[in-house]
């Protein structure tokens, strides 16, 4: 995909390609580059096998050697139920087709469940880096509850040849304290065994929806979630693209006291521009030392390609590391899924799409 095609796809959002950031300067960030592992992680406590697996993630697929990541994640069979997730394309009830989509799509890695990867690991562990999602929110308990629980052991992920483990923490939820402890211990073990770590830094609390605004996607709250994620030594942070700001302010009204804030978060470190909001997320990932990959979100049909390219442009220009997009790819015919994944990658390969 050419720059002109990217610009045309963005339509009325094309001005994002020319946005200049006046909040946090790009020179302060640790930006994706071909030698990102050498520049950042070689000075860290990560052991040699972990460095090797990090390099495997950054060195595979169409984005190999760029410092950017394109990952296919498919854990919706648990998180949203298999029937609801795979009904649009039943071939993905078979986990081998998930791996095939990631390979054909030119992804750096594929992230899915213990069961799915264990079923095909001997055939594919040496062909594409595997990421095992070790915890999930199961939606079969009645009434539905929202909690991330472990589905297996880190040792099991290592045994099936995984290059990395992934986990979710629902920051802000009543269960967050237990999840932080569980995932911190899991990440410590993963690093000891030489696997990289990826954290889905999601927010979950009904109180974060206030007066018609959903602050689960607020830059200030998601930024703090990211900072908690890198504190427990996540190598890569997965976060939803910010859509608003002021979550701490909104939750500190009506006499309630929540968290801590500084007005400079809103006046100096961010603006209303989506790129600046995303840059605040990057800043909370130790200024980019841990790569920020934004999620692709749900499939909306015909608008998926534009939405995916738009998200990639915002993430890249903010200083992010890539996209982790699942439903937009696997909930459509295989060939179209491949094309969508490669369209995302084209944004990161296009040199005219620069860091703001």
N, C-alpha and C positions, 0 to 999 in steps of 0.2 A: 504494500500500500504506500503510495507516494504522499508527500507532504500536502500536495494539492487535494488529494482524496480525503486525508485526515481533516483538512480545513473545511472541505465541503460537507463532510459528515457532521461536523460540529454545528454547522448552521449558525444560529444566533448566539452560540456559545464560542464561536471562533476567536473572539477577542481574548480568550484565555491564553491563546498561543503567543500573544504579545504582552501579557501582564508582566509588570515589573514589581518585584517584591521589595517593600520598604520596611518590613518588620525585622525578621531575623535574616541577616545577610547569608548568602550561599557560601561565602568564604569561611563561615563559622561551622559549616557542616562537614561531616565525613561522607562524601558522596560516593555512589557506586562507581567502580572503576575496574579494569581488568585485574589489578593487583590489590583488590579490596581485602582479601584474606591476609596478605602480607602486611598491608598498611595498618590493619585494625586488629585482627585476631591473633597474629603472631606475637603480639605483646601481652596477650591475655593469659589467664590460667588454663585455657583449654589445652588438653593433651594432644599428642601428635595424631592419634587416630581420629579425634574430633576435627582437627584441622583438615585432615584428609577428606573426611566426609563433608565438611563445609565446602571444600573445594570441588568435591564431586557435584554438589548441588548447584554451585555457581558455574560449573564447567560442562553442563549438559544441555542439549537441546539447541534451538535456534538462537537463544540468547547467551550461549556459552562464551565465556571470556569477556563479557560486557560489564559484569557487576550487577546485572539485573536478573530478576527471577520471574518466571511464569509457571505457576503451579496449578494443577488440576486437583481440587479437593472434592471428594464424594463421600460424605458421611451422612447424607440426608436420609438414607434408608433407615437410620436410627433416629436422627434428630427430627425428621418430619414424617416418618413412616415410609416404608419401601413402596407401598402401593401408591401413595400420593406423589412420591418423588419420581418413580419410574414409569408410572402410567403413560406419560407422554412419549416414552421411548422404552418399551419393555426389554430391549436387548441388555439394558444395564442392570437387570436382576442378576446377570452373569458378571461377576467382578472382573473377568478377563477383558471384557469389552471396555471397562473403565481404564484399565492399563493401556489397552490398544489405542484408545482415544488420546491419552496423554502422549504416547509415543508418536502417533501420526500427527498430532497437533504441535509437535516440536517443543513440548514443555520441558522445564528443567527437572521436574519431579512429579510424582503422583502421590496424593495423600488420601488414604481411606482406612478401613477398619482392620482390626486384627484378623477377623475371619476372612475377609476378602483378600487381603494380601497373603495370608498363610496358605490359601488355596492355590495361589499361582506363583509364589515367591521363587521356587526353584527354576522356573522358566524365565522370570523377568528381573530378578534382583540384580543381575549383572548387565541388564540392558537399559534400565532407567532407575535413578535413585528412588527408593521407596520411603515414604513417610507414614508411620503408623499413628493414627489418632487414638490415644490411649484412654480417653474418657469421653462420655457422651451424656446427653440429656435424653433419656428414654421416655417415650410418650404413650406408654401402654398402661401405666398405673392410673386407676380411676379414683377420683378425678385427676386430671393431668397435674403433675407437679414439675417444677422446673429446677433441676439440680444436675450438676455434672458429676457422674460417678465413674470410677475406674472399671474398665472392661477387661483388663488383663495386666500383665506385668511388663516392666521395662526389659527384663531379661528375655521374655518371649519375643519382643520386638527385635532385640539384638539377634536372637537365634534365627529369625527369618530373613536376616540380612538387611534390615532397615538402615538407611543412612541417617535418619532423624526420627524423633518422636514429636508429635504434636499434642497439645492439650488445650482445653478451654477453662477459664475461670470466669464465673459470673460475678464480677466486682459489683459491690453494692447490694448483693443479695444476702439473706440471712445465713446462707451456707458458705459465703465467701471465705470466712476464716478457715474452715476445714479444707476447702479446695486449695487455698494458698499453701497450706502445710503439705497436702498430698502432692501437689504439682511441684513444689520446691524440692521435695525429697525425690520425686521421679526424675526431675531434671538433673539433680546431682548424680543420681545413678546412671542416667543416660550419658552424661559427660565422662563419668568414670569408665564406661564401656566404649566410649569413642563415638557416640552419636550426637548429632546436632539437635537443638531444641527449638521448637516453634510454639509460641503461645497465642491462642485466640483470646485477645484481651477484651472481652465483651462485658457490657453493663446489663444488669437485670434487676429492676425494682420498679414496681408499679408507680411509686411516688415520683419517678423520673419523668412521668408524663404529667404535665401541669398546664392547665388552661389552654389546651389544644396544641401544645408544643411538646414534641418528643425529645427529651434531653438525653436519651440513650445515644444519640448521634451528635452530642454537643462537643465542640473542640476541647473545651476546658476539662470536662469529665473524662472523655476518651483519652485525652492527653495524660491525665493522672493515672488512668488504668495502664497506659503504655509504660509509664515510669515505674509502676509497681511490677510490671512484667519483666522489664530489664533488670530490676532489682533481684529477682529470683533467677537471673542468669539465662533468660531466653536469648537465643542468638538471633532470632527473627521474630518480629511482632506482626501478628495479623490483626487488623482493626477495620471497622467500618469507616467509610469515607465520612468526614464530618459534614453535617447539613445545617448546623446552627451553632450558637455559642451562648454563653451565659448560664450554664447549668447551675454552677455554684450560687450565682446571684438569685436565680429563680427559686432555689430550694432554701434560701435564707430569708424568705419573706414571711410575713404573718407571725413574727416572733420566734420562728424556728431557727435553730443553729445547726448548720451542716458544713463540715469541712473547713477549709481555709482558702482565702483568695486574696489577690492583690489586683487592684484596678489596672495595673500595667499589663496584665494578661490580655485585657480587652482593648487598651488604648495604644500599646506599643508592640506587643508580641503577636497580635493578630489584627486582622481587619475583617470586613464582610466578604472578601474575595475567597472563593473555595480553595485556591492555591495557598493563600496565607493561613487559612484554617488547617489545612493538611500539613503545612510546614510546622505548625505548632505541635502536631502529633509527632513529626519527625524529631523535633527538638527534644521531646520527652523520651525518645529512644536513644538517650545519650548522644544527642546531636548527630544521629545517624550511624553511630557505631554498631547498633543493632538495626538491621534493615527493617523498614516499614513496608509491609505489603498490605494493600487495601483489598477488601473483599469485593467480589463482583456483584453480589446481591441477587435477588430473585429474578427469574425470567419473566419478562413482560410481553414477550412475543416479538412483533415486528421492530420494536424500538431497541431491542437488545444490543445490536451492533453499535448504534450511536452511543448508548449508555456505557457500553464497555470501553469504547475508544475515549469517551469523555473522562471516565474514571482513570484510565491510563494516563491521559494528558495531565490531569490534575496531580496524580501521584508522582509522575516523573518530574514535572516542573517544580513541585514542592521539595524535591530531593529524596523522594521515596525510592524503594528498591524493586517495585513490581506489583503484579496483581495475582491474586489467588481466586480464580473464577471457576465455579462449578456448574450451577444450574443453567446459566445462560448457554453453556456448551453442551451438557449431556441431555438437556430436555428439548433437543431438536435432532433432526436426522444427523447421522454420523458425519457426513461430509460437511454439512453446515456447521457442526460443532468444531471440526478441524479449522474451518475458515475463520470462525470467530476467534478461536485461540490465537491463530496466526495474525489476525488483525490487531489484537492486543499487543502481540510481540513486535509488530511493525512500528508501533509508536515508540518503543524503546530502542529500536534499531535506527529510527529516523533521526539523523544528526541535527536537522533543523528544528526539532522539538527540543528546546534547550532548558536548562535549569533557570528558573526565574530569579 
